[in-house]
Amino acid sequence: MDICIYGRVSSEGQDYNRQLINIKKVAKERNWNVRRIFTDKISGNVQSDSRPAFKQMVEYMESNGITIVAVSEVSRLSRTVLGVLQTVETLHKNGIGVYVQQFNMISLERNIENPMVMLLLQVLAMGAQMENSIRAERQAQGIEIAKLKGKYSGRSKGAKKSRTAYLNDYKDVTELLEKSDLSLRKISILTNHSINTVRKVKKLLIN
């Protein structure tokens, strides 16, 4: 069976070779033929349809009748629950199933969704989102400690994040604000972002 592999890391300084090596090993064991490998170096908070390599991959798979994309773990799809579910939905609409090495199962085969995989995707996505939040919290704590020691000066002059960049970082919040009638607090809970972040996104959308 022909498959594609998708790898993702968040920044230029990170390496996705471990992800690719692990998936190639699985493909060899299962006698899968890896047609192409697609990789993005982009935040997991950015929606899949805004990732260059991901978009190319979907187009390539559709054109070549390939129905399985393999990833090493759920967090490669997205760092948020909403993002994971939206990514999988996009793939399923195009007749593409996701093999996640993390639990050794495929989400869609012969256009039939595997309910166990869909449940696991949600659970593991919650774990990935929580891990991301903990990392951000630790970073914030580190900054506070550095400030107390007089070793943190903040962003360099002119380095303030643009409106577009900020909204791109919080696309899950943006979508819920634009497409639902949920309260700010409910959106904060669903996306695992602070209420102040949700307020700021709303303010940027209005202005």
C-alpha positions, 0 to 999 in steps of 0.5 A, spaced: 500 500 500 502 506 498 502 512 503 505 519 505 508 521 511 507 528 514 512 531 519 512 537 523 516 541 528 514 548 531 521 552 529 527 552 524 531 550 530 528 543 531 529 537 527 523 532 525 528 526 523 526 522 529 519 522 527 521 520 520 525 515 522 520 512 526 515 512 521 519 509 516 521 503 520 513 502 521 512 502 513 517 497 512 514 492 517 507 493 514 510 493 507 507 500 506 511 504 500 512 511 502 511 515 496 513 522 499 514 525 505 512 532 507 514 536 512 512 543 515 516 547 520 510 551 523 507 552 530 502 547 531 497 552 533 497 554 525 491 551 522 493 545 517 490 548 511 495 554 512 501 550 512 504 550 506 507 542 506 500 540 508 496 543 503 501 540 498 500 533 501 493 533 500 493 535 493 498 530 492 494 524 495 488 526 492 491 526 485 495 520 486 489 516 489 493 515 496 489 514 502 493 513 508 498 519 511 502 517 517 504 521 523 508 519 529 503 522 534 497 526 535 501 533 536 504 533 529 497 534 527 495 540 531 497 542 539 489 543 540 483 539 540 479 543 535 485 543 531 486 536 531 479 534 530 479 539 524 485 536 521 482 529 521 475 532 518 479 535 512 483 529 511 477 524 511 473 529 507 478 527 502 478 520 503 484 520 507 485 516 513 491 518 518 495 512 521 498 515 528 504 511 530 502 513 537 497 508 538 498 504 531 491 505 528 488 508 522 482 513 523 479 511 516 479 505 512 475 504 506 471 511 507 469 508 514 471 512 520 474 508 526 470 510 532 476 508 537 481 512 533 476 518 533 476 517 541 483 516 542 484 522 538 480 527 542 483 524 548 491 524 546 489 531 543 487 534 550 494 531 553 498 535 547 494 541 548 495 541 556 502 539 555 503 545 550 499 550 556 504 547 561 510 549 557 507 556 556 506 557 563 513 554 565 516 559 560 512 565 563 514 563 570 521 563 567 520 570 564 518 572 571 524 569 575 529 573 570 525 579 571 526 579 578 533 578 577 534 583 572 536 579 566 530 579 562 528 586 557 522 583 553 522 584 546 527 588 542 524 594 539 520 594 533 519 586 535 512 587 537 507 581 534 503 584 528 495 583 528 496 578 523 501 574 526 497 574 533 491 572 530 494 566 526 497 564 533 490 563 535 486 561 530 482 556 534 480 562 538 478 566 532 474 561 529 470 560 535 469 568 536 467 568 528 463 562 528 459 561 534 455 565 540 459 562 545 461 566 551 469 569 552 469 564 558 467 558 554 471 559 548 477 560 553 475 553 556 475 550 550 481 552 547 485 552 553 487 559 552 487 565 558 481 569 558 485 575 557 488 572 550 481 571 548 479 578 549 485 581 545 483 576 539 476 579 539 479 586 540 483 585 534 478 582 530 473 588 531 479 593 530 
